[in-house]
Amino acid sequence: MVGATGARIVVMIRSLFVAVLLLCLPPAVLGQQRMTNPKASIRHIKSDFSVSDLKSSMWRRAEVLTITNYWNGLNAPRHRRTEARLLWSDSALYIRFEATQAEPLIVSDKPELAKKTMRLWDRDVCELFLAPDREHPRKYLEFEVSPTGEWIDLAIDYSGAERKTDWDFKSSMESAAKIEEGSVVMGMKIPWTAFGGKPKAGDVWLGNLFRCVGKDPDRGYLTWSPTMTENPNFHVPEKFGEFKFVK
């Protein structure tokens, strides 16, 4: 039988053992233990507005979503953190990113805005992945916008062993961006025709939000819902968060 003093010593030894064990675990494993897939609401608006109106009062109605972690769950520095807001109308989905910018921009010196820009993800960019059918989250759409307003839209099918991309997918999305002192604001407006139909109030779609910033070897890959992969990888439908459409 162990006395009171002995019991306290045993508890202390066990606590020390657990602390040492946690220190030995990779950061990604620790992040995976403490993180669950996030949820957010997309609020309805009765009237449409221009995607270029990045300061519209409409945006104040949206829930503010923070993108503050790297893909592996580690906290990103404040100078890379990003906020996103989403709204929906009867005709389109709106998304606005406001990204802190304290390092040189990685952008094209000759941006092409009339058509999609391939490999846009190799530069500074914000992204939205969205799966309208929550029963089949491995079929989703990818939308990106850069600080120069360049954009790309893709349809992804990851239901098999290999990811398939429809490079010719046309969503008729619109984009806008403005580079300000210490920040970049970017917006996208995507008609419901891109998704094959519009949601109803109460519907839940799955997806994720991302930001790529900077250049190697210190390039940052930030996510709303960390994907917890060994190397940076955004294409992990199992880590998609929930977006609920509300009125």
Summary of the structure (lengths in Angstrom):
residues: 247
radius of gyration: 20.8
end to end distance: 63.3
largest distance: 79.5
contacts: 730
relative contact order: 0.20
helix: 19%
strand: 36%
